[in-house]
Amino acid sequence: MKNIKLINEIDYLSDTYCDGCFVRKQLRKESGKTIAYRFCIEKCTVGESIKQIGSRLKGSK
């Protein structure tokens, strides 16, 4: 049940902040998907939050 809560938390963050993100969209347009992905994971505060939740999810298995 804890895993479902963590997955829902990730989905919420992604749906709320990432889907309409101008920075992500612009980076994909100018530099490609890889650069945009790296920005999201390494520099974006929302991406960092998703990464931390993912670590908790991985640790709970």
trRosetta pair geometry for C-beta under 8 A, 3 or more apart (Angstrom, degrees):
i j d omega theta_ij theta_ji phi_ij phi_ji
1 4 5.7 -50 -156 30 40 114
1 5 6.8 41 148 -19 66 103
2 5 5.6 -55 -155 34 36 113
2 6 6.5 34 150 -17 68 105
2 60 5.8 -133 102 -165 126 154
3 6 5.7 -55 -149 37 34 110
3 7 6.2 34 154 -18 68 106
3 57 6.1 89 -134 -142 78 88
3 60 6.1 -171 -75 98 86 134
3 61 7.9 63 -90 -76 130 74
4 7 5.7 -54 -145 38 31 111
4 8 6.3 33 154 -19 64 107
5 8 5.7 -55 -148 37 29 112
5 9 6.4 34 150 -24 62 105
6 9 5.5 -51 -150 32 33 116
6 10 6.6 34 151 -17 64 102
6 53 5.5 166 -164 180 92 98
6 56 6.0 -154 -123 96 139 108
6 57 4.6 177 126 -81 147 98
6 60 7.4 168 -9 18 154 149
7 10 5.7 -51 -151 35 34 111
7 11 6.3 36 151 -19 66 106
7 57 7.0 94 -61 -115 71 138
8 11 5.5 -52 -145 38 33 114
8 12 6.3 38 154 -24 65 104
9 12 5.7 -51 -148 32 29 113
9 13 6.6 27 154 -16 62 105
9 53 5.5 -151 100 -140 121 149
10 13 5.9 -57 -150 37 31 109
10 14 6.2 27 155 -16 66 111
10 50 5.5 86 -134 -139 88 88
10 53 5.3 -172 -70 103 91 140
10 54 6.9 76 -96 -64 136 80
10 57 7.8 -22 -34 -39 135 146
11 14 5.8 -60 -145 41 28 110
11 15 6.0 22 161 -15 67 112
12 15 6.0 -59 -141 41 25 106
12 16 5.9 15 163 -13 63 117
13 16 6.0 -64 -139 42 23 105
13 17 5.8 -28 -179 27 63 114
13 18 7.1 56 132 -14 71 107
13 46 5.7 167 177 -167 109 98
13 49 6.1 -157 -135 100 156 121
13 50 5.6 -162 96 -74 143 95
13 53 7.7 167 6 8 146 151
14 17 7.2 -76 -123 54 13 77
14 18 4.6 -38 -150 34 57 130
14 19 6.8 79 152 -39 67 86
14 50 6.8 74 -61 -102 89 138
15 18 7.5 2 -30 46 13 88
15 19 5.8 10 -146 -16 38 129
16 19 7.8 112 35 20 10 102
17 20 7.9 -105 -174 50 22 80
17 21 6.5 42 153 -69 65 105
17 46 4.5 -151 110 -118 150 158
18 21 5.3 -33 -148 -17 37 125
18 24 6.6 46 -160 -14 72 164
18 40 7.1 55 -127 -141 113 130
18 46 6.4 -165 -61 122 88 141
18 47 7.9 99 -93 -71 117 78
21 24 3.9 58 96 15 119 113
21 25 6.4 167 94 -14 64 86
21 40 8.0 107 96 -102 167 107
21 44 7.9 3 -149 -133 152 149
22 25 5.6 -59 -147 40 31 112
22 26 6.0 28 158 -18 68 110
23 26 5.9 -58 -145 39 27 108
23 27 6.2 25 157 -17 64 109
23 39 7.1 -133 142 137 111 142
23 44 7.4 165 89 -94 139 117
24 27 5.9 -57 -145 38 27 109
24 28 6.4 28 156 -19 63 107
24 36 5.2 87 -156 -169 66 113
24 39 7.2 -172 -100 84 66 121
24 40 6.0 39 -102 -72 112 113
24 44 7.9 3 -64 -71 100 155
25 28 5.9 -56 -151 34 28 111
25 29 6.5 27 152 -19 63 109
26 29 5.6 -56 -149 36 32 113
26 30 6.1 12 160 -4 68 113
27 30 6.1 -64 -136 48 28 98
27 31 5.3 -36 -173 39 69 112
27 35 5.6 -138 173 110 106 100
27 36 3.9 146 102 -92 113 84
27 39 5.6 -105 -129 16 174 152
28 31 7.4 -67 -101 59 12 69
28 32 6.7 -20 -149 166 48 12
28 33 5.7 30 -129 -88 93 54
28 35 7.9 179 -87 68 39 88
28 36 4.3 -10 -63 -39 74 156
31 34 7.9 -101 133 67 92 73
31 35 3.7 -45 124 56 126 156
31 36 6.8 154 74 -41 101 76
32 35 5.4 93 64 12 78 100
32 36 7.1 -147 101 -2 40 94
33 36 5.7 -64 -149 42 33 110
33 37 6.0 34 156 -23 70 108
34 37 5.7 -54 -147 35 28 112
34 38 6.4 27 156 -17 64 106
35 38 5.8 -55 -148 37 30 110
35 39 6.4 34 152 -21 63 104
36 39 5.7 -53 -151 33 31 114
36 40 6.5 32 153 -20 65 105
37 40 5.7 -56 -151 34 31 112
37 41 6.3 19 157 -10 66 110
38 41 6.0 -61 -143 43 30 105
38 42 5.6 -4 171 8 69 121
39 42 6.6 -74 -129 51 18 89
39 43 5.2 -46 -160 43 61 116
39 44 6.2 68 141 -30 74 102
39 47 7.7 150 119 -7 52 163
40 43 7.7 -20 -51 51 8 74
40 44 4.9 -23 -138 21 43 137
40 46 7.7 -46 -159 81 82 92
40 47 4.0 157 163 -87 63 141
41 44 7.6 44 -1 36 15 96
41 47 5.0 -125 -89 168 23 129
41 48 7.9 102 -178 -72 37 52
41 51 6.2 98 -153 -70 76 128
42 47 7.3 -19 16 110 27 137
43 47 7.4 40 60 54 44 134
44 47 3.9 81 71 8 103 111
44 48 6.7 -169 91 -11 54 82
45 48 5.6 -50 -148 34 34 114
45 49 6.6 38 152 -21 64 102
46 49 5.6 -52 -153 33 34 113
46 50 6.5 35 149 -18 66 103
47 50 5.6 -51 -147 36 34 112
47 51 6.2 38 152 -22 65 105
48 51 5.4 -52 -148 35 32 116
48 52 6.5 34 153 -20 64 103
49 52 5.7 -52 -149 34 32 110
49 53 6.5 30 153 -16 65 104
50 53 5.8 -54 -149 38 32 110
50 54 6.2 37 151 -22 65 107
51 54 5.5 -54 -149 36 30 116
51 55 6.6 36 151 -23 62 101
52 55 5.6 -48 -152 29 34 114
52 56 6.8 33 150 -16 63 101
53 56 5.7 -53 -154 36 37 111
53 57 6.3 40 147 -22 66 105
54 57 5.3 -52 -147 35 35 116
54 58 6.3 36 154 -20 67 103
55 58 5.7 -51 -146 36 31 111
55 59 6.2 28 154 -16 64 110
56 59 5.7 -58 -145 41 30 111
56 60 6.3 32 156 -27 64 109
57 60 6.0 -58 -149 29 28 111
57 61 7.7 39 152 -34 57 94
58 61 6.5 -46 -169 6 36 112
